[in-house]
Amino acid sequence: MPLPFRNRQTVRFRHSLLIPVLLVSAAMLPLGTGCGSDPEPADRPSTSDSTGPDPAPATVSTVDSDGKVFNPAQIYSDTVDGVISVSSIFGSEAAGPFDPRAAGGSGFVLNDDGEIVTNAHVITNGEGEERSPADRVFVEFKDGNIVAAEILGFDPFSDVGLLKVDPDEVDLEPLELYDSDRVVVGQPVAVIGSPFGEDHSLSTGVVSQIGRSVRSLTDFQIEGAIQTDASINPGNSGGPMLDANGRVIGISQQIQTGSGASDGVGFGVPVNTIRSSVEQLRENGEAKYAYIGVSTQPLYPQLAEKLGIDADRGAIIAEVVKDGPAAAAGIRGGNEEITFQGGRYTTGGDVVVAADGEPVERSEDLGRIIGGLSPGETVTLEIVRDGKSMEIGIKLQERPTALSGR
């Protein structure tokens, strides 16, 4: 779920890039990994002294976490008809594919009703509260059909956009959604999208890490992001990240880059976050999230010993947003900065060790728990303050797109 607060320790990369692309074709180097090899071709003479039949050729296969053999060609064949390219036009009718007000990305068919999922940043423009939808959106299917799409809503907090096309105009091939909580590091992943406008391109790799926190289109973060080394470039935004069964585990959202193109570190919005966002967009045209109003840093055993805190793990409250829910409940932020083991920490504030009875072992855990609640609900935090444990109830508010009064 998206972070309902700022986590100071999650800026991990030199430069992150949200990845729509101007609709200008560009040559690109194909990138992908094979899933098998045949070290002993069947027609090669055997060097064995045995007079029996030649042994079957050895094969090397990549296997997903559920035991499914990873076959990129089969995944592509099974799912490509459900992947679409998105063209967004901002401004006048005269704007064409080479106009600077035109941008594009990718998406996938969600259901037979004509709903399509993409990234919010593919179909919107602007900053904060001023972010506005494109004037026109067109989607292109694998068979070459191009139809107009209606924007049902967009969610800047999770960077999810929901489109709809007339199901009678095109043949729809919805993709199956998986449970992103079951995704594991090392499992193979296939990514389909339109990098640099080259539609329906496939790249492959593995899940490099899970549970990442990456920037959204607001002052808050997207929690639970999937990191992959599969090649992701401008234009892949909104396209599906698929497991060995061709099920969607996330959508491509941003890359870490020092060059402006893929450096082998890409991130995707997890599909469970997409589900929650789409439900709200379908009903209300917008998504609302709970907000607690703190920034945190991780507590770990060595730091706890240094600070004399009677807890090995938790979330240190570094800062409390003025007039926010936590401030109203009396949560205390830090008042002193220290340097320890190469990191800078704001200390002296409360330490959260549990929320609604669920342990908080990493600072991201607090965001995940708050993200599962709604504005107006109350969360009970177990905190350590001045060596004593206590519980404090906090009534959550609706998350703003930008922080003020800090």
C-alpha positions in Angstrom: 0.0 0.0 0.0 1.2 3.6 -0.5 3.1 5.3 2.3 0.9 7.7 4.3 4.0 9.5 5.5 7.5 10.5 4.4 10.2 8.0 5.0 13.5 9.7 5.1 15.6 6.6 4.6 14.1 5.5 1.3 15.8 7.7 -1.2 18.1 5.0 -2.7 19.1 6.2 -6.1 20.8 8.9 -8.0 17.9 9.9 -10.2 14.5 8.4 -10.7 12.5 8.9 -13.9 8.8 8.5 -14.4 8.7 7.0 -17.8 6.1 8.2 -20.4 7.7 9.0 -23.7 7.2 11.7 -26.3 5.6 9.9 -29.3 8.7 9.9 -31.4 10.1 6.6 -32.6 13.7 5.9 -31.5 16.0 2.9 -32.2 16.8 0.8 -29.2 19.0 -2.2 -28.4 17.0 -5.3 -27.8 17.5 -6.7 -24.3 16.2 -9.9 -22.8 17.4 -13.2 -21.2 16.9 -16.7 -22.6 15.2 -19.3 -20.4 16.9 -22.4 -21.7 19.9 -23.8 -23.5 20.9 -27.0 -25.3 24.6 -27.7 -24.5 24.5 -30.9 -26.5 22.6 -30.5 -29.7 20.8 -33.7 -30.8 22.6 -33.9 -34.1 26.1 -33.7 -32.6 28.0 -37.0 -32.7 28.2 -38.6 -29.3 31.7 -39.0 -27.7 30.6 -41.7 -25.3 32.1 -45.2 -25.4 28.7 -46.6 -24.6 27.0 -48.6 -27.4 23.6 -47.7 -26.0 21.4 -44.9 -27.3 22.5 -41.3 -26.8 21.3 -39.7 -23.6 18.6 -37.0 -24.0 20.1 -33.5 -24.3 20.4 -31.6 -21.1 18.3 -28.5 -20.7 18.5 -25.6 -18.4 15.2 -23.9 -17.5 14.2 -21.0 -15.3 11.4 -21.9 -12.9 9.0 -19.5 -11.2 8.3 -19.6 -7.4 5.3 -21.8 -8.0 7.2 -24.3 -10.1 6.1 -23.0 -13.5 8.7 -23.1 -16.2 9.4 -19.6 -17.4 8.9 -19.5 -21.2 9.1 -15.8 -22.4 7.8 -16.7 -25.9 4.8 -18.5 -24.5 4.1 -15.7 -22.0 4.2 -13.1 -24.8 2.0 -15.1 -27.1 -0.6 -15.7 -24.3 -0.7 -12.0 -23.1 0.3 -9.6 -25.9 -3.2 -9.2 -27.2 -4.2 -7.8 -23.8 -1.4 -5.2 -23.8 -2.0 -1.8 -25.4 -0.1 1.4 -26.2 -1.4 4.7 -24.9 -1.3 8.1 -26.6 -2.2 11.1 -24.7 -2.9 14.5 -26.3 -2.7 17.7 -24.2 -4.1 20.8 -25.9 -5.4 21.5 -29.3 -6.9 19.1 -31.8 -4.0 20.0 -34.1 -1.5 18.3 -31.8 -0.1 15.2 -33.4 2.4 12.4 -32.5 5.4 14.7 -32.9 3.8 17.6 -31.0 5.5 18.3 -27.6 2.0 18.2 -26.1 1.7 14.5 -27.0 3.0 11.7 -24.8 2.6 8.0 -24.6 3.0 4.9 -22.5 1.5 1.4 -22.1 -1.3 -0.4 -20.3 -3.3 -3.6 -20.2 -6.9 -4.7 -20.5 -8.4 -5.3 -17.1 -11.8 -6.8 -18.0 -14.4 -7.4 -20.7 -16.1 -4.1 -19.9 -13.4 -2.3 -21.6 -11.4 -1.0 -18.6 -7.7 -0.5 -19.1 -5.0 0.2 -16.5 -2.1 2.5 -17.0 0.0 4.9 -15.0 -1.6 8.2 -13.9 1.5 10.1 -15.2 0.9 8.7 -18.7 -2.6 10.4 -19.0 -2.1 13.5 -16.8 0.0 16.6 -16.7 0.9 19.2 -14.1 1.9 19.3 -10.4 0.1 18.6 -7.2 -3.5 19.8 -7.0 -2.9 21.3 -10.5 -2.5 17.9 -12.2 -5.1 17.6 -14.9 -6.1 14.8 -17.4 -5.2 14.7 -21.0 -7.7 16.3 -23.5 -7.8 13.1 -25.5 -6.5 9.6 -25.1 -6.2 6.9 -27.8 -5.2 3.3 -27.2 -3.7 0.9 -29.8 -4.1 -2.8 -29.7 -1.8 -5.5 -31.0 -4.0 -6.0 -34.1 -3.5 -2.3 -35.1 -6.9 -1.0 -34.0 -6.8 2.4 -32.5 -9.8 3.7 -30.5 -10.6 6.6 -28.2 -10.5 6.0 -24.5 -12.3 7.7 -21.7 -10.4 8.6 -18.5 -12.5 7.2 -15.6 -10.0 8.6 -13.1 -6.5 8.8 -11.9 -4.7 8.3 -8.6 -1.5 10.4 -8.1 -0.7 8.7 -4.8 -0.3 5.2 -6.4 0.3 6.5 -10.0 -2.6 4.5 -11.4 -4.9 5.6 -14.2 -8.1 3.9 -15.3 -9.3 4.1 -18.9 -12.4 2.7 -20.6 -13.0 1.9 -24.3 -16.2 0.8 -25.9 -16.1 -3.1 -25.7 -18.1 -3.3 -28.9 -15.4 -1.6 -30.9 -12.5 -4.0 -30.3 -11.8 -7.6 -29.3 -10.7 -7.5 -25.6 -8.3 -10.0 -24.0 -8.2 -9.2 -20.3 -5.1 -10.2 -18.4 -5.2 -12.2 -15.1 -4.2 -10.5 -11.9 -1.9 -12.2 -9.4 -1.4 -11.6 -5.6 1.7 -9.3 -5.4 2.1 -10.3 -1.7 3.2 -13.7 -3.0 5.9 -12.3 -5.3 9.4 -13.4 -4.2 12.9 -12.1 -4.9 14.6 -14.1 -7.8 11.4 -15.1 -9.6 11.5 -14.4 -13.3 9.5 -11.6 -14.8 8.4 -10.5 -18.2 7.7 -6.9 -19.1 5.7 -5.8 -22.2 5.3 -2.2 -23.3 6.2 0.5 -25.8 9.8 1.7 -24.9 10.6 4.7 -27.0 7.4 4.2 -28.9 8.4 0.7 -30.1 5.0 -0.9 -29.3 4.5 -4.4 -27.8 8.2 -5.0 -27.0 9.2 -7.7 -24.6 12.0 -7.7 -22.0 12.8 -10.2 -19.3 14.6 -10.4 -16.0 14.0 -11.3 -12.4 12.4 -9.7 -9.4 15.4 -8.0 -7.8 13.7 -7.0 -4.6 10.2 -6.4 -3.1 8.8 -3.9 -0.6 10.6 -0.9 -2.1 9.4 2.6 -1.4 9.4 4.9 -4.5 8.2 8.3 -5.3 4.6 9.0 -6.5 3.2 12.1 -8.1 2.7 13.6 -4.7 4.8 14.4 -1.6 4.2 10.8 -0.5 5.6 7.5 -1.6 4.3 4.3 -3.1 5.1 1.4 -0.8 5.6 -2.2 -1.7 7.1 -1.5 -5.2 8.6 -4.3 -7.1 12.2 -3.9 -8.3 13.4 -5.7 -11.4 16.4 -5.8 -13.7 14.2 -6.4 -16.7 14.8 -3.6 -19.2 12.3 -0.7 -18.6 12.6 2.5 -20.6 10.5 5.6 -21.4 7.3 4.4 -22.9 7.0 1.3 -20.7 5.0 3.2 -18.1 1.8 1.4 -17.3 2.6 -1.8 -19.1 2.3 -5.1 -17.3 5.0 -6.9 -15.3 4.1 -10.7 -15.7 5.0 -13.9 -13.9 5.7 -17.2 -15.5 2.0 -17.9 -15.8 1.4 -14.6 -17.6 -0.3 -13.1 -14.6 0.1 -9.4 -13.8 2.2 -8.8 -10.7 2.5 -5.0 -11.2 2.9 -2.2 -13.8 6.1 -0.5 -14.9 6.4 2.9 -13.2 9.8 4.3 -12.9 13.5 3.6 -13.4 16.7 4.4 -11.6 19.1 6.0 -14.0 22.3 7.9 -14.4 21.9 8.0 -18.2 18.2 8.8 -18.8 17.5 5.2 -20.0 17.4 1.8 -18.3 20.4 1.0 -16.1 18.9 -2.3 -15.0 17.0 -1.0 -12.0 13.3 -0.5 -12.7 10.3 -0.4 -10.4 6.6 -1.4 -10.7 3.5 -0.6 -8.8 2.3 -3.9 -7.2 -0.9 -5.3 -8.4 -2.5 -5.4 -5.0 -2.1 -1.6 -4.8 -3.6 -1.3 -8.3 -6.6 -3.4 -7.3 -7.4 -1.0 -4.4 -6.8 2.1 -6.5 -9.0 0.8 -9.4 -11.9 0.0 -7.0 -12.0 3.6 -5.9 -11.4 5.1 -9.3 -14.3 3.1 -10.7 -16.7 4.3 -8.0 -15.5 7.8 -7.4 -13.1 8.9 -10.1 -10.5 9.5 -7.4 -8.7 7.6 -4.7 -8.4 8.6 -1.0 -5.9 7.4 1.5 -5.4 7.7 5.2 -2.9 10.2 6.6 -1.1 10.2 9.9 1.3 13.1 9.5 4.8 11.8 10.5 8.2 11.1 8.9 10.1 8.1 10.3 13.5 6.5 10.3 14.3 2.8 11.0 15.3 1.6 14.4 17.6 -1.5 14.5 19.5 -3.3 17.3 22.8 -1.4 17.1 21.1 2.0 16.9 18.7 1.0 19.7 21.7 0.2 21.9 23.4 3.5 21.0 20.2 5.5 22.0 19.4 3.4 25.0 16.0 2.4 23.7 14.3 -0.7 25.1 13.3 -2.0 21.7 15.3 -3.7 19.0 13.2 -2.6 16.1 10.6 -0.1 15.2 10.0 3.3 13.5 11.6 6.4 15.0 9.4 9.4 14.7 11.8 11.9 13.2 9.2 14.7 12.5 5.6 15.4 13.2 3.7 17.5 10.7 2.1 20.5 12.3 -1.7 20.3 12.6 -1.6 16.7 11.4 -3.4 13.8 13.0 -0.3 12.6 14.9 0.4 16.1 16.3 -3.2 16.4 17.5 -2.8 13.1 19.3 0.4 14.2 21.1 2.9 12.2 19.2 6.4 13.6 19.6 9.1 14.0 17.0 12.8 14.2 17.3 14.8 17.2 18.6 18.4 16.2 18.1 20.5 14.9 15.1 23.2 12.4 15.4 25.5 10.6 13.0 25.9 6.8 13.6 27.4 4.1 11.4 27.5 6.6 8.5 23.8 7.5 8.7 22.1 10.7 10.1 19.3 10.2 12.5 16.8 12.6 14.2 16.5 11.3 17.7 14.5 12.1 20.9 11.1 11.4 19.5 8.7 8.5 20.1 9.4 5.0 18.7 6.5 3.1 17.2 6.8 -0.6 17.9 3.2 -1.7 16.9 0.1 -0.4 15.2 -3.3 -1.9 16.0 -1.5 -4.8 17.6 0.7 -5.6 14.6 4.5 -5.3 15.1 6.3 -2.5 13.4 9.8 -3.9 12.7 10.7 -1.5 9.9 9.7 2.0 9.3 7.9 0.9 6.1 5.6 -1.3 8.2 3.9 1.7 9.7 3.1 2.9 6.2 1.7 -0.4 5.1 -0.6 -0.6 8.1 -1.9 2.9 7.8 -2.3 2.4 4.1 -4.8 -0.4 4.8 -7.0 2.0 6.7 -9.4 4.7 5.6 -9.7 8.4 6.5 -11.7 8.8 9.6 -10.6 5.5 11.2 -8.6 5.4 14.4 -5.3 3.6 14.7 -3.7 2.7 18.0 0.0 3.0 18.2 2.2 1.3 20.8 5.1 3.6 21.4 8.2 3.8 23.6 8.8 7.2 25.1 11.4 8.0 27.7 11.9 4.3 28.4 8.2 3.7 29.0 5.6 1.9 26.8 2.3 3.4 26.1 -0.6 3.4 23.6 -2.0 6.4 21.8 -5.0 6.4 19.5 -4.9 8.6 16.4 -7.8 9.6 14.2 -6.6 9.5 10.6 -7.3 12.2 8.1 -7.5 12.3 4.3 -4.0 12.4 2.8 -3.2 15.7 1.0 -1.2 15.7 -2.3 1.3 18.1 -0.8 2.6 18.7 2.8 2.3 22.1 4.3 2.8 23.6 7.8 5.8 21.5 8.5 
